[in-house]
Amino acid sequence: MSRRPSLSWPGLAALLSGPFLTVQSAFSVMVAAPNIQSELGASAAQISAIVSGYAVAYAAALIPGSRLGDIVGRRRMFALGMLAFGATACLCAAATNIWWLIAARTLQGFAAAAAFPQVLTIIRLQAGDEQARARGFAAFGVALGISGITGQVLSGAMIDTDFAGLGWRGIFLVNPIVAVAACLIVWREIPETRVSPAPRLDGPGALLSALGFGLLLVAALSASRNLTTAGGVALAALILLAIFAHRQVRLSRDDSHPLVPVTLFQSRFGWALAAAGLFHTTVVAFPLTMAVFLQAGLGQSAWTAGLFGLPVTIAFLCASSLSERVLKVWPPYRVMICGGALTALGLAACAGAGFSGTPSLLIGPLLVVGWGQGWFLPLLLNAALSGLRPTLAGAGSGLLATMQQLGGGFGAAAANGVYFHLIQGSSTAGLAFVLATFIPTTAAVCAIALLPNPAEA
């Protein structure tokens, strides 16, 4: 009798350092942006390129990255991605001019995309049973929640105190230490898995998907500056993705190693993808909008604004920890419905609290948001991936991560675009925050509506 694969807690913790670092790094750079701009003499557009270069490279390479994991091994691909992430972080810290930093951050986005999807695939394949897999995805969600707060609070503290005289460069030098430690633990604790026989990499498909998804995110990020240009870029992206989809259908029909097999969409996975993309707006767009509102609208410091993420993280941790007990009483679908509803209600309450202009009133609604996310997100990841055959787990993980990145990018662009457009007019910061928060609130409601109901399968 073969032994059921298991995922040790040290191995899981080391794996989760991957998504933790990739998200934490994005928030850290946003906090450090004013200091980087001052020291390197960068323009606002160049600072934006540091952020968008990382995000676009990350989104563009997730699907090819997951396929490479299927071919060369998920553990090996995770280790290579983490080591590359640490190395490019050193390049960022050593930057002597803005173009060096932009290039290094873009390379770091590619490295992040090599490591990130392997984590989802390994949890899906190597958790011992359904409960262990649910705990693994809950821990994955917690890691994402903590990473955003750590990126804001820890980075703000390091920059404000000028830790070791490094200034903003210090935020990058944590990455290689964590990356090397994670690789050593993963290599010892996680057995290797790959698709056998190894599939071929669809090179043209990888290029089409990278260009299509990358340009789609570029369109989202540039929409607030030039809507006409963003529309043209989005149209080009959609054409490339249509060609990509046609190629994947043809390769699937011929059984010729498609990058995204169409059999993925013969189950409820497609609906779960859409729900994940929409719900990720609440995870990415709302915290960014709230941080801008607290600092620019209410005059709070970056440190204080970062602390307002703690209620969400604490509630997320509690909800995820208790979800196993709740699942003994309620089925996962009902728990997800409740989680999504709590998230939407909490966001609506945050909008009302923000309109009042009293920051402390946000704390209660933020606890509700975090609790709802803790019940929704991990269970959705588990529901989306657990129904896939092992040979499809890699492709599913890459596509799921891509949809989350796109959902977060479009949501952030829309919410921040609304906020800044209204602020530049005659609206107050409170009203702008209310209308901007309407976007992630609506996204949460739509995500609930798209949840695949097992009773209808």
Long-range contacts (C-beta under 8 A, 24 or more apart in sequence): 4-128, 4-129, 5-125, 5-126, 5-127, 5-128, 5-191, 6-126, 6-127, 6-128, 6-132, 7-122, 7-123, 7-126, 7-127, 7-128, 7-132, 7-136, 7-190, 8-189, 10-185, 10-189, 11-185, 11-186, 11-189, 11-190, 12-123, 12-136, 12-139, 13-185, 14-181, 14-182, 14-183, 14-185, 14-186, 14-189, 14-190, 15-78, 15-119, 15-122, 15-123, 15-182, 15-186, 15-190, 16-119, 16-139, 16-140, 16-143, 17-82, 17-143, 17-178, 17-179, 17-181, 17-182, 18-78, 18-81, 18-82, 18-115, 18-116, 18-118, 18-119, 18-182, 19-116, 19-119, 19-140, 19-143, 19-144, 19-147, 20-143, 20-144, 20-146, 20-147, 20-150, 21-82, 21-85, 21-112, 21-147, 21-175, 21-178, 21-179, 22-58, 22-85, 22-112, 22-115, 22-116, 22-147, 23-144, 23-147, 23-148, 23-151, 24-147, 24-148, 24-150, 24-151, 25-54, 25-89, 25-108, 25-112, 25-151, 25-171, 25-172, 25-175, 26-51, 26-54, 26-55, 26-151, 27-147, 27-148, 27-150, 27-151, 27-152, 27-155, 28-151, 28-152, 28-154, 28-155, 28-171, 28-172, 29-54, 29-105, 29-171, 30-151, 30-152, 30-288, 31-151, 31-152, 31-155, 31-156, 31-159, 31-171, 31-302, 31-306, 32-155, 32-159, 32-168, 32-171, 35-159, 35-167, 35-168, 36-98, 36-101, 36-168, 39-167, 39-168, 40-95, 40-97, 40-98, 40-101, 41-98, 42-98, 46-98, 46-99, 46-102, 48-221, 49-102, 50-98, 50-101, 50-102, 50-105, 52-217, 52-218, 52-221, 52-222, 53-102, 53-103, 53-105, 53-106, 53-109, 54-105, 54-106, 54-108, 54-109, 54-112, 55-109, 55-217, 55-221, 55-405, 55-409, 56-106, 56-109, 56-214, 56-217, 56-218, 56-221, 57-106, 57-107, 57-108, 57-109, 57-110, 57-113, 57-214, 58-109, 58-110, 58-112, 58-113, 58-116, 58-405, 59-113, 59-213, 59-214, 59-216, 59-217, 59-402, 59-405, 59-406, 59-409, 60-113, 60-209, 60-210, 60-211, 60-213, 60-214, 60-217, 61-109, 61-110, 61-113, 61-114, 61-210, 62-113, 62-116, 62-117, 62-213, 62-398, 62-401, 62-402, 62-405, 63-206, 63-209, 63-210, 63-213, 63-259, 63-260, 63-395, 63-398, 63-399, 63-402, 64-113, 64-201, 64-206, 64-209, 64-210, 64-259, 64-398, 65-113, 65-114, 65-115, 65-116, 65-117, 65-118, 65-398, 66-117, 66-118, 66-121, 66-394, 66-395, 66-397, 66-398, 66-399, 66-401, 67-199, 67-201, 67-202, 67-206, 67-259, 67-394, 67-395, 67-398, 68-114, 68-201, 69-117, 69-118, 69-121, 69-194, 69-394, 70-194, 70-195, 70-198, 70-199, 70-394, 70-395, 71-194, 71-195, 71-198, 71-199, 71-200, 71-201, 72-194, 73-192, 73-193, 73-194, 74-118, 74-121, 74-122, 74-125, 74-192, 74-193, 74-194, 74-394, 75-118, 75-122, 75-186, 75-187, 75-190, 75-191, 75-192, 75-193, 76-192, 77-114, 77-115, 77-118, 78-114, 78-115, 78-118, 78-119, 78-122, 78-183, 78-186, 79-183, 79-186, 79-187, 80-114, 80-115, 81-111, 81-112, 81-113, 81-114, 81-115, 81-116, 81-118, 82-111, 82-115, 82-179, 82-180, 82-182, 82-183, 83-179, 83-180, 83-183, 84-110, 84-111, 84-114, 85-111, 85-112, 85-115, 85-175, 85-179, 86-175, 86-176, 86-177, 86-178, 86-179, 86-180, 87-111, 87-176, 89-172, 89-173, 89-175, 89-176, 89-179, 90-172, 90-173, 90-176, 92-169, 92-172, 93-166, 93-169, 93-170, 93-172, 93-173, 94-169, 116-401, 117-394, 117-397, 117-398, 117-401, 118-397, 120-381, 120-385, 120-393, 120-397, 120-400, 120-401, 121-193, 121-393, 121-394, 121-397, 122-190, 122-193, 124-385, 124-386, 124-388, 124-393, 124-396, 124-397, 125-193, 125-390, 125-393, 126-190, 126-191, 126-193, 130-386, 131-324, 133-382, 133-386, 134-323, 134-324, 134-327, 134-378, 134-379, 134-382, 135-324, 137-378, 137-379, 137-381, 137-382, 137-385, 138-320, 138-321, 138-323, 138-324, 138-374, 138-378, 139-320, 140-378, 140-381, 141-316, 141-320, 141-373, 141-374, 141-377, 141-378, 141-381, 142-316, 142-317, 142-320, 142-374, 144-283, 144-377, 145-283, 145-312, 145-313, 145-316, 145-317, 145-370, 145-373, 145-374, 146-313, 146-317, 148-283, 148-287, 148-309, 148-313, 149-306, 149-309, 149-310, 149-312, 149-313, 152-291, 152-302, 152-305, 152-306, 152-309, 153-303, 153-306, 153-307, 153-309, 156-302, 156-303, 156-306, 157-303, 160-303, 195-391, 195-394, 199-257, 200-257, 201-257, 201-259, 202-247, 202-251, 202-257, 202-258, 202-259, 204-247, 205-244, 205-247, 205-248, 205-251, 205-258, 205-259, 205-260, 206-259, 208-240, 208-241, 208-243, 208-244, 208-247, 209-241, 209-244, 209-259, 209-260, 211-237, 211-240, 212-237, 212-238, 212-240, 212-241, 212-244, 213-237, 213-241, 213-402, 213-406, 215-240, 216-241, 216-406, 217-405, 217-406, 217-409, 217-410, 220-406, 220-409, 220-410, 220-412, 220-413, 220-414, 221-409, 221-413, 223-413, 223-414, 223-417, 224-413, 224-416, 224-417, 224-420, 224-421, 259-395, 260-395, 260-399, 261-392, 261-395, 263-392, 264-388, 264-392, 264-395, 264-396, 264-399, 267-387, 267-388, 268-383, 268-387, 268-452, 268-457, 269-384, 269-387, 269-388, 269-396, 271-450, 271-451, 271-452, 272-380, 272-383, 272-384, 272-400, 272-451, 272-452, 273-384, 273-399, 273-400, 273-403, 274-403, 274-447, 274-450, 275-380, 275-447, 275-448, 275-450, 275-451, 275-452, 276-380, 276-381, 276-384, 276-400, 276-403, 276-404, 276-407, 276-447, 277-403, 277-404, 277-406, 277-407, 278-407, 278-443, 278-444, 278-446, 278-447, 278-450, 279-340, 279-343, 279-376, 279-377, 279-380, 279-407, 279-443, 279-444, 279-447, 280-403, 280-404, 280-405, 280-407, 280-408, 280-411, 281-407, 281-408, 281-410, 281-411, 281-412, 281-415, 281-439, 281-440, 281-443, 281-444, 282-343, 282-347, 282-369, 282-373, 282-411, 282-440, 282-443, 282-444, 283-373, 283-377, 283-408, 284-407, 284-408, 284-409, 284-411, 284-412, 285-408, 285-411, 285-412, 285-414, 285-415, 285-416, 285-439, 285-440, 285-443, 286-347, 286-350, 286-369, 286-415, 286-437, 286-440, 287-312, 288-412, 288-415, 288-416, 289-412, 289-415, 289-416, 289-419, 289-433, 289-436, 289-437, 289-440, 290-350, 290-354, 290-362, 290-433, 292-416, 292-419, 293-354, 293-419, 293-429, 293-432, 293-433, 293-436, 294-359, 296-423, 296-429, 297-423, 297-429, 297-430, 297-432, 297-433, 298-357, 298-359, 298-429, 300-359, 304-359, 308-359, 308-362, 308-363, 308-366, 309-366, 311-362, 311-363, 311-366, 311-367, 311-370, 312-366, 312-367, 312-369, 312-370, 312-373, 313-370, 314-367, 314-370, 315-366, 315-367, 315-368, 315-369, 315-370, 315-371, 315-374, 316-370, 316-371, 316-373, 316-374, 317-374, 318-371, 318-374, 319-370, 319-371, 319-372, 319-373, 319-374, 319-375, 320-374, 320-375, 320-378, 323-374, 323-375, 323-378, 323-379, 326-375, 331-454, 332-379, 332-382, 332-383, 333-451, 333-453, 333-454, 333-455, 335-375, 335-379, 336-375, 336-376, 336-379, 336-380, 336-383, 336-448, 336-451, 337-448, 337-451, 338-372, 338-375, 339-371, 339-372, 339-373, 339-374, 339-375, 339-376, 339-377, 339-379, 340-372, 340-376, 340-444, 340-445, 340-447, 340-448, 340-451, 341-372, 341-448, 342-368, 342-369, 342-371, 342-372, 342-375, 343-368, 343-369, 343-372, 343-373, 343-376, 343-444, 344-372, 344-441, 344-444, 344-445, 344-448, 345-372, 346-370, 346-371, 346-372, 347-437, 347-440, 347-441, 347-444, 348-437, 348-441, 350-437, 351-433, 351-434, 351-437, 351-438, 351-441, 352-434, 354-430, 354-433, 354-434, 354-437, 355-430, 355-431, 355-433, 355-434, 356-430, 357-430, 372-444, 376-447, 380-451, 383-452, 407-443, 411-439, 411-440, 411-443, 414-439, 415-439, 415-440
